[in-house]
Amino acid sequence: MSDPRHGAASGGGQTSRPPESHGPSGHDTVRLAVVVGALGVVFGDIGTSPIYTLQTVFNPSDPHPVPVSTQNVYGVVSLVFWSVMIIVTVTYVLLAMRADNDGEGGIMALITLVRRWGSRRGRRATAVLAALGVFGASLFFGDSMITPAISVLSAVEGLKVVEPSLESAVVPVTAVIIVLLFLVQRRGTAAVGRIFGPVMIAWFVVIGACGVVGVVDHPAILRALSPTYALGFLIGHFGTAFFALAAVVLSVTGAEALYADMGHFGRRAITRGWMFLVLPACMLSYFGQGALILADSRNISSPFFLLVPHWGRWPMVLLATAATVIASQAVITGAYSVTSQAAQLGYLPRLRIAHTSESTIGQIYVPWINWLLMVSVLTLVFAFRSSTALAFAFGMAVTGTITITTLLFFYVARAKWGTPKWLIAVGASVLLLVDLLFVAANLTKLVHGAWLPLLIGLTAFTVMTTWQRGREIVTKERVRDEGPLPEFIDRLRSGEVPTLRVPGTAVFLNRGKQTTPLAMRANVEHNHVRHDQVVILAIETEPIPRVPADRRLVVDDLGYTDDGIIHVTARFGYMETPDVPSTMAMLEPVCTEGSLRLDEASYFLSKIDLRRGKEPTMAPWRKRLFIATSYITADAAEYFGLPRDRTVIMGSHIEV
């Protein structure tokens, strides 16, 4: 896919999924290591939800408070349990994670599947669903801004439980932690990542143990396991229960991470981590907190920390802070990944991406996104100042993404697997009913903060769709300006354009092999020179995460085997970052028109400057937005790893 400013392909974060082993002994060790790694990355967000969920449900300052009573506590805890089972276990773990794109998951993978399989069933429906998917990905950016703010705030708020006089320090301490978190991103998290898994294992064991203590003190809370309490609360006290759903949804925040990180750890490792540790630990914590509230209604102020014995509250604050930092790290990394995938699929410009580890999967750093997130998270912390206030905003992003994921999954299930219509109708009706109930409940919080993730999502969606449309316009104009490549080659051979052949190898990056690289045309028509060996290199992004090495290159002599000009197509997956010099090194064995002197090769880039034209291709404000967005495009030479001292950039301009 071409970039309108530099005429080359966009890039993404390269990852490699560990193989899922099937044998005994050593293979079991590898499998356990993968599960531990998943526990450290995947479950941070959903695993820290017990800190603030029940506290938010019974928050007396809520515009629609839930009165504390025995039946209400049973109903709320039952709603939490069954919401987690339906949305996380059924929708994501059992269903959505089966819809993978060559092993990769997440909403961007679903968009790719919809575009691939839906094109056979109707172009309009496919376009609408793909647009919905882009909006879901846009909502994730709101999630990635709110999660670090609410998670770290909720953990640091434990200070005022331990020592009430420290309440004024909560916001400053949170801000310092967040600044440090974003400052270390450029160094990568490979070293820290090795301890993420053990820390999160300790976290789940501790919160589960604390929950057991609470349940033992009031075992009647286990009645909430029955769905009759959830249904009775929802039907018998609909007015109260409906508004409570806006806070209950906090228990499923982070569900998307299970799906999005499937490519890193595999479905099996994530499923085992969820079923055998994370789900039991979180549910024990929720039930323990419910028991604590039944014992004394004053415990609604902070049931999570009050569930911990006095002697363990300081260590719990420190452990909770570590867990929420890990949760924040996971969602920040997720934002990097979504950004790079969106750029590869043509919804965002190519941004500078740094790989921070040679051995750890998914370790990428996107500076522009990092600083944007840091400023946004700090703004949220200072504006809302408490986790309960932020909770009103949090649910909207989560429910929107979950609903869109459910809808896209059932479409893919029908289009790709041919699932019977009656089964699709039953499954989609039940799950979408649950999802839409949560969406409706969160809409009631619109004026209390739920507008924020919607605004962030709409802004990101507008930028992404505008960029996609602008690229289509620029590509059309470039095709006209560049002219057909076969005709240009024929003119060179006939001598119609007098040129001097100079020794050396020239590599021209281009969008395909139908048109002539602008830099090559300018070099011939204005400088009247061409190199002995010419490689026209087109980089294609395929809708799969990674392309095998044996499918990486396709060489075409363009009809002549004696003119020293060849065309090379280099294929990359949307999770890979193209490295042009390394790709060219693979070319030597298959080159058919002489030896390439790659150590001395010159690289030519065509840079496009955009100008706002008079043609009604887009609304004037979208033209301005498209041009403004183009200025954050990464430097092409740096992105493709080109040697600075041998790279030539030749410019042109296009009106949009």
TATAHU-V795147 format. One record per residue. RES is the residue in three letters. PHI is phi as a letter, one per 30 degrees, with the letter a starting at -180 (* if undefined). OMEGA is omega in whole degrees, -180 to 180 (NA if undefined). D_CENTER is the distance of its C-alpha to the mean C-alpha in Angstrom with 2 decimals. Layout:
RES,PHI,OMEGA,D_CENTER
RES,PHI,OMEGA,D_CENTER
//
This chain:
MET,*,-173,19.84
SER,d,175,21.77
ASP,c,-172,21.10
PRO,d,-179,23.74
ARG,c,-175,24.63
HIS,b,174,25.09
GLY,i,179,25.40
ALA,b,-172,23.09
ALA,d,176,19.81
SER,d,-176,16.37
GLY,b,-180,14.47
GLY,b,-178,11.39
GLY,d,-176,10.91
GLN,d,178,13.49
THR,b,174,13.35
SER,b,-177,16.09
ARG,d,177,16.20
PRO,d,-179,19.35
PRO,d,176,21.99
GLU,d,-176,22.86
SER,d,-177,26.50
HIS,b,-176,29.25
GLY,c,-179,32.29
PRO,d,174,33.95
SER,h,-175,34.60
GLY,e,180,32.39
HIS,d,179,29.75
ASP,d,178,29.58
THR,d,178,28.98
VAL,d,-178,26.00
ARG,d,178,24.61
LEU,d,179,25.24
ALA,d,179,23.55
VAL,d,178,20.35
VAL,d,179,20.61
VAL,d,177,21.25
GLY,d,178,18.24
ALA,d,179,16.03
LEU,d,-179,17.89
GLY,d,-176,17.05
VAL,c,-168,13.27
VAL,d,-167,12.23
PHE,c,-177,14.78
GLY,d,-176,14.98
ASP,d,-178,13.77
ILE,d,-179,15.75
GLY,d,178,18.47
THR,c,179,19.30
SER,d,178,19.60
PRO,e,-180,23.32
ILE,d,-170,24.04
TYR,b,-173,23.85
THR,d,-178,23.78
LEU,d,176,27.55
GLN,e,-180,28.47
THR,d,-180,26.69
VAL,e,-176,28.25
PHE,c,-180,31.74
ASN,d,-177,31.27
PRO,d,179,34.65
SER,d,176,33.34
ASP,d,178,30.99
PRO,d,177,32.30
HIS,b,-173,32.70
PRO,d,175,33.59
VAL,c,180,34.09
PRO,d,179,37.60
VAL,d,175,38.00
SER,b,-178,40.18
THR,e,-179,40.43
GLN,d,179,39.38
ASN,d,179,36.42
VAL,d,176,35.15
TYR,e,-178,35.55
GLY,d,-179,33.84
VAL,d,-180,30.81
VAL,d,177,30.33
SER,d,177,30.79
LEU,d,179,28.24
VAL,d,-178,25.66
PHE,e,-176,26.57
TRP,d,174,26.49
SER,d,178,23.33
VAL,d,-179,21.50
MET,d,-177,23.39
ILE,d,-173,22.75
ILE,d,-175,19.09
VAL,d,-174,17.67
THR,d,-177,20.36
VAL,d,-174,21.31
THR,d,-174,18.44
TYR,c,-172,15.67
VAL,d,-176,17.70
LEU,d,-174,20.59
LEU,c,-171,19.29
ALA,e,-177,15.66
MET,d,173,15.19
ARG,d,179,18.10
ALA,c,-179,16.35
ASP,c,177,14.69
ASN,c,-176,14.54
ASP,h,178,16.62
GLY,j,-179,15.21
GLU,d,179,11.47
GLY,b,-180,9.85
GLY,j,-173,7.19
ILE,d,177,7.88
MET,d,175,7.62
ALA,d,177,10.08
LEU,d,178,12.08
ILE,e,180,12.49
THR,d,179,13.88
LEU,d,178,16.14
VAL,d,-180,17.35
ARG,d,-177,18.28
ARG,d,-175,19.97
TRP,c,-178,21.90
GLY,d,-179,22.31
SER,d,-180,24.16
ARG,d,-174,27.02
ARG,c,180,27.37
GLY,l,-175,27.25
ARG,d,-176,25.68
ARG,d,179,25.60
ALA,d,179,23.91
THR,d,-179,21.25
ALA,d,180,20.65
VAL,d,-179,20.52
LEU,d,177,18.07
ALA,d,178,15.75
ALA,d,176,16.08
LEU,d,178,15.34
GLY,d,177,12.09
VAL,d,178,11.22
PHE,d,176,12.42
GLY,d,176,10.31
ALA,d,178,7.08
SER,d,177,9.33
LEU,d,179,10.20
PHE,d,178,6.90
PHE,d,174,8.02
GLY,d,177,11.24
ASP,d,-177,10.12
SER,d,174,8.85
MET,d,-175,12.32
ILE,d,-176,14.35
THR,e,179,13.36
PRO,d,-178,14.85
ALA,d,-176,17.75
ILE,d,-178,18.74
SER,d,-178,18.24
VAL,d,177,20.27
LEU,e,-177,22.72
SER,d,179,23.44
ALA,d,-178,24.22
VAL,d,177,26.37
GLU,d,174,28.16
GLY,d,178,29.77
LEU,e,-177,32.02
LYS,d,173,33.92
VAL,d,180,34.54
VAL,d,-178,35.99
GLU,b,-176,37.80
PRO,e,-179,37.97
SER,d,-179,39.21
LEU,d,-177,35.82
GLU,e,-178,34.13
SER,d,-178,34.33
ALA,d,-174,32.44
VAL,e,-177,29.25
VAL,d,178,27.57
PRO,e,180,28.73
VAL,d,178,27.73
THR,e,-179,24.22
ALA,d,180,23.95
VAL,d,180,25.24
ILE,d,-178,22.80
ILE,d,178,19.80
VAL,d,179,21.35
LEU,d,180,21.98
LEU,e,-179,18.46
PHE,d,179,17.09
LEU,d,-177,20.19
VAL,d,-177,19.69
GLN,e,-176,16.21
ARG,d,179,18.05
ARG,d,-178,20.12
GLY,i,-177,17.35
THR,b,-178,17.20
ALA,d,-178,19.06
ALA,d,-180,22.19
VAL,d,-177,20.71
GLY,e,-179,18.43
ARG,d,180,21.69
ILE,c,180,22.76
PHE,e,-177,19.57
GLY,e,178,20.58
PRO,e,179,24.21
VAL,d,-179,23.47
MET,d,175,21.32
ILE,d,177,24.06
ALA,d,-180,26.59
TRP,e,-177,24.69
PHE,d,178,24.65
VAL,d,-177,28.25
VAL,d,-178,29.43
ILE,d,176,27.95
GLY,d,179,29.19
ALA,d,177,32.60
CYS,d,178,32.86
GLY,d,179,32.07
VAL,d,179,34.83
VAL,e,179,37.29
GLY,d,-179,36.60
VAL,d,179,36.97
VAL,d,180,40.20
ASP,d,-178,41.62
HIS,b,-174,40.98
PRO,d,180,40.43
ALA,d,-179,40.96
ILE,d,-179,37.31
LEU,d,174,36.54
ARG,e,-178,37.94
ALA,d,175,34.57
LEU,d,180,33.33
SER,d,179,35.26
PRO,d,180,33.41
THR,d,179,36.64
TYR,d,178,35.87
ALA,d,-179,32.49
LEU,d,179,34.16
GLY,d,178,37.27
PHE,d,-177,35.42
LEU,d,-178,33.33
ILE,d,-176,36.42
GLY,d,179,39.18
HIS,b,-171,37.52
PHE,e,-179,35.08
GLY,e,179,35.35
THR,d,-176,34.29
ALA,d,-179,31.81
PHE,e,180,29.98
PHE,d,179,29.26
ALA,d,-180,28.45
LEU,e,-180,25.51
ALA,d,176,23.66
ALA,c,178,23.77
VAL,e,-178,23.72
VAL,d,179,20.17
LEU,d,180,19.18
SER,d,-179,20.04
VAL,c,177,17.07
THR,d,-177,14.35
GLY,j,179,11.73
ALA,d,-180,12.52
GLU,d,-179,9.11
ALA,d,178,8.32
LEU,e,-178,11.35
TYR,d,-176,10.15
ALA,d,-177,6.69
ASP,c,-179,8.76
MET,d,-180,11.70
GLY,d,-180,11.85
HIS,d,-170,12.54
PHE,b,-179,15.22
GLY,i,-177,16.37
ARG,d,-175,17.04
ARG,d,-179,20.41
ALA,d,-179,19.51
ILE,d,179,16.97
THR,d,-180,19.58
ARG,d,179,22.34
GLY,e,-179,20.72
TRP,d,-172,20.06
MET,d,-172,23.47
PHE,c,-180,25.66
LEU,b,-171,24.50
VAL,d,-179,21.68
LEU,e,179,22.99
PRO,d,-178,26.62
ALA,d,-179,26.05
CYS,d,-180,24.14
MET,d,176,26.69
LEU,d,178,29.58
SER,d,180,28.36
TYR,d,-179,28.16
PHE,d,177,31.56
GLY,d,177,33.04
GLN,d,177,32.02
GLY,d,178,33.51
ALA,d,-180,36.68
LEU,d,179,36.86
ILE,d,177,36.69
LEU,d,-179,39.38
ALA,d,-178,41.54
ASP,a,-176,41.30
SER,d,179,39.57
ARG,d,-179,39.36
ASN,d,179,36.62
ILE,d,-179,34.08
SER,d,178,33.67
SER,a,-174,31.51
PRO,d,-178,31.91
PHE,d,-177,29.35
PHE,d,179,31.20
LEU,d,176,34.61
LEU,d,-179,34.12
VAL,d,176,34.36
PRO,e,-177,37.96
HIS,e,-175,39.22
TRP,d,-176,39.44
GLY,c,-174,35.80
ARG,d,177,34.16
TRP,d,176,33.85
PRO,e,179,32.23
MET,d,176,29.91
VAL,d,180,28.83
LEU,d,179,28.06
LEU,d,179,26.23
ALA,d,179,24.22
THR,d,178,23.32
ALA,d,-179,22.21
ALA,d,-179,20.13
THR,d,174,18.42
VAL,d,177,17.79
ILE,d,178,16.14
ALA,d,179,14.04
SER,d,179,13.14
GLN,e,-179,12.51
ALA,d,-177,10.03
VAL,d,176,7.92
ILE,d,177,8.65
THR,d,177,7.70
GLY,d,178,4.19
ALA,d,176,4.60
TYR,d,-177,6.51
SER,d,179,4.80
VAL,d,179,3.10
THR,d,-178,6.59
SER,d,178,8.43
GLN,d,179,7.81
ALA,d,178,8.75
ALA,d,179,11.60
GLN,d,-179,12.72
LEU,d,173,12.99
GLY,j,-179,14.94
TYR,c,178,13.18
LEU,b,176,13.08
PRO,d,177,15.68
ARG,d,179,15.56
LEU,c,178,14.76
ARG,d,-178,16.33
ILE,b,178,14.38
ALA,c,174,16.27
HIS,c,-171,16.26
THR,c,179,17.58
SER,a,177,18.88
GLU,d,-173,20.86
SER,b,-175,20.80
THR,c,-175,17.66
ILE,d,172,14.73
GLY,i,-176,11.33
GLN,d,177,13.16
ILE,b,-178,12.09
TYR,b,180,12.84
VAL,c,-172,12.34
PRO,e,-175,15.41
TRP,d,179,15.13
ILE,d,-179,11.82
ASN,e,-177,13.34
TRP,d,175,16.53
LEU,d,179,15.25
LEU,d,-178,13.39
MET,d,180,16.59
VAL,d,-178,18.88
SER,d,-179,17.04
VAL,d,178,16.95
LEU,d,178,20.60
THR,d,179,21.60
LEU,d,-179,20.40
VAL,d,-177,22.28
PHE,d,-180,25.44
ALA,d,-175,25.34
PHE,c,170,24.86
ARG,i,176,26.41
SER,a,-179,25.85
SER,d,-180,23.31
THR,d,177,25.28
ALA,d,179,25.16
LEU,d,-177,21.37
ALA,d,178,21.15
PHE,d,-178,22.47
ALA,d,-170,19.43
PHE,d,-172,16.81
GLY,d,-175,17.65
MET,d,180,17.17
ALA,d,-177,13.40
VAL,d,-177,13.27
THR,d,179,16.00
GLY,d,-180,14.82
THR,d,-180,11.51
ILE,d,-179,13.73
THR,d,-180,16.44
ILE,d,178,14.61
THR,d,179,13.16
THR,d,-179,16.80
LEU,d,-179,18.31
LEU,d,-180,16.38
PHE,d,-177,17.08
PHE,d,176,20.76
TYR,d,178,20.98
VAL,d,179,19.72
ALA,e,179,22.08
ARG,d,-175,24.92
ALA,d,-174,24.25
LYS,d,-174,23.38
TRP,c,-180,25.41
GLY,i,179,28.06
THR,e,-178,27.86
PRO,e,-177,30.96
LYS,d,-178,30.71
TRP,d,179,32.40
LEU,d,176,29.89
ILE,d,-178,26.96
ALA,d,-179,28.89
VAL,d,-178,29.61
GLY,d,-179,26.21
ALA,d,-179,24.32
SER,d,-178,27.00
VAL,d,-175,26.81
LEU,d,179,23.06
LEU,d,176,22.57
LEU,d,178,25.58
VAL,d,-179,24.02
ASP,d,-176,20.71
LEU,d,173,22.77
LEU,d,178,25.02
PHE,d,178,22.24
VAL,d,-179,21.12
ALA,d,180,24.81
ALA,d,-179,25.38
ASN,d,176,22.61
LEU,d,178,24.06
THR,d,179,27.20
LYS,c,-173,25.46
LEU,e,-177,24.68
VAL,d,-178,27.28
HIS,c,177,26.46
GLY,k,-179,22.94
ALA,d,177,20.91
TRP,d,-173,21.28
LEU,d,179,18.96
PRO,d,176,15.49
LEU,d,178,17.07
LEU,d,179,18.19
ILE,d,-180,14.90
GLY,d,179,13.30
LEU,d,178,16.41
THR,d,179,16.44
ALA,d,179,13.00
PHE,d,179,14.02
THR,d,179,17.36
VAL,d,-176,16.22
MET,d,-180,14.05
THR,d,176,16.91
THR,d,179,19.50
TRP,d,179,18.14
GLN,d,180,18.13
ARG,d,180,21.65
GLY,d,178,22.88
ARG,d,179,21.97
GLU,d,-180,23.99
ILE,d,-178,26.90
VAL,d,179,26.86
THR,d,179,26.72
LYS,d,179,29.72
GLU,d,-180,31.63
ARG,d,179,30.96
VAL,e,-180,32.33
ARG,d,-178,35.46
ASP,d,-175,35.91
GLU,d,-179,35.32
GLY,i,-176,37.69
PRO,d,179,37.98
LEU,d,180,37.74
PRO,e,179,40.61
GLU,d,-180,43.01
PHE,d,179,42.17
ILE,d,179,42.84
ASP,d,179,46.12
ARG,d,178,47.18
LEU,d,-178,46.63
ARG,d,-178,48.77
SER,d,-179,51.52
GLY,i,179,51.86
GLU,e,175,51.42
VAL,c,-178,49.33
PRO,d,-179,51.29
THR,b,176,49.10
LEU,c,178,49.84
ARG,d,-179,48.17
VAL,c,-178,47.16
PRO,d,177,46.36
GLY,j,-179,42.84
THR,c,177,39.48
ALA,c,178,37.20
VAL,c,180,33.57
PHE,c,176,32.33
LEU,d,-176,28.64
ASN,b,-176,28.46
ARG,d,-177,26.33
GLY,a,179,28.46
LYS,c,177,32.11
GLN,d,-176,33.48
THR,b,-178,33.89
THR,d,175,35.32
PRO,e,-179,33.28
LEU,e,-179,34.37
ALA,d,179,35.03
MET,d,179,37.25
ARG,d,-180,39.14
ALA,d,-179,39.77
ASN,d,-179,40.93
VAL,d,-173,43.42
GLU,d,-178,44.67
HIS,c,180,44.95
ASN,c,178,45.40
HIS,h,177,47.18
VAL,b,172,45.80
ARG,b,-178,43.71
HIS,d,178,43.00
ASP,e,179,44.66
GLN,c,-179,41.37
VAL,b,175,38.57
VAL,c,173,35.13
ILE,c,-172,33.00
LEU,c,176,29.46
ALA,c,180,26.82
ILE,c,-179,23.23
GLU,c,176,21.59
THR,c,-180,17.98
GLU,c,-177,18.19
PRO,d,174,15.85
ILE,b,-176,15.57
PRO,d,-177,13.57
ARG,b,178,16.81
VAL,c,179,20.34
PRO,d,-177,23.34
ALA,d,-178,25.75
ASP,d,176,28.55
ARG,c,-173,26.73
ARG,d,-171,25.51
LEU,c,170,28.52
VAL,b,-176,30.79
VAL,c,180,33.94
ASP,b,180,36.21
ASP,d,177,39.55
LEU,h,174,39.55
GLY,j,-178,42.97
TYR,b,-178,44.87
THR,c,-174,45.15
ASP,b,-176,47.34
ASP,c,178,45.76
GLY,i,-179,43.23
ILE,c,176,40.31
ILE,b,175,37.51
HIS,c,-179,34.16
VAL,b,173,31.24
THR,c,178,28.00
ALA,c,-176,25.27
ARG,c,177,22.48
PHE,b,173,19.02
GLY,d,-176,15.96
TYR,d,176,12.67
MET,c,-177,11.49
GLU,c,174,14.76
THR,c,-179,16.27
PRO,d,175,19.73
ASP,c,-172,22.63
VAL,d,180,25.67
PRO,e,179,28.49
SER,d,178,27.38
THR,d,179,27.06
MET,d,179,30.51
ALA,d,177,31.94
MET,d,-173,31.15
LEU,d,-173,33.16
GLU,e,-177,36.54
PRO,d,-176,37.63
VAL,c,-179,37.03
CYS,d,-174,38.34
THR,c,-174,41.60
GLU,b,176,43.01
GLY,j,-178,44.01
SER,d,178,42.51
LEU,c,177,39.61
ARG,c,-172,40.09
LEU,d,-180,36.44
ASP,d,178,37.35
GLU,b,-175,38.99
ALA,d,174,36.89
SER,c,-179,36.05
TYR,c,-177,32.66
PHE,c,178,32.67
LEU,c,175,29.88
SER,c,-180,30.32
LYS,c,-178,29.00
ILE,c,172,28.89
ASP,c,-177,29.70
LEU,c,177,28.86
ARG,b,-180,31.47
ARG,d,-179,31.70
GLY,c,-177,34.20
LYS,c,-179,36.42
GLU,d,-178,35.25
PRO,d,-179,33.56
THR,d,177,30.40
MET,b,174,28.19
ALA,d,-178,29.06
PRO,e,-179,30.22
TRP,d,178,27.54
ARG,d,175,24.79
LYS,d,179,26.62
ARG,d,179,26.62
LEU,d,-180,22.90
PHE,d,-180,22.22
ILE,d,179,24.61
ALA,d,180,23.28
THR,d,-178,19.69
SER,d,-177,21.23
TYR,d,177,22.50
ILE,c,179,19.21
THR,d,-179,19.04
ALA,d,175,19.29
ASP,d,-174,22.72
ALA,d,-178,23.09
ALA,d,179,25.56
GLU,d,-177,23.41
TYR,d,-177,20.28
PHE,c,177,22.42
GLY,i,-178,24.41
LEU,d,177,27.63
PRO,d,-175,30.72
ARG,e,-174,31.45
ASP,d,179,35.20
ARG,b,-180,35.13
THR,c,180,32.71
VAL,c,179,34.21
ILE,c,-179,32.40
MET,c,-170,34.31
GLY,c,175,33.43
SER,a,178,33.94
HIS,b,-180,33.00
ILE,b,177,31.86
GLU,c,177,32.32
VAL,c,NA,29.76
//
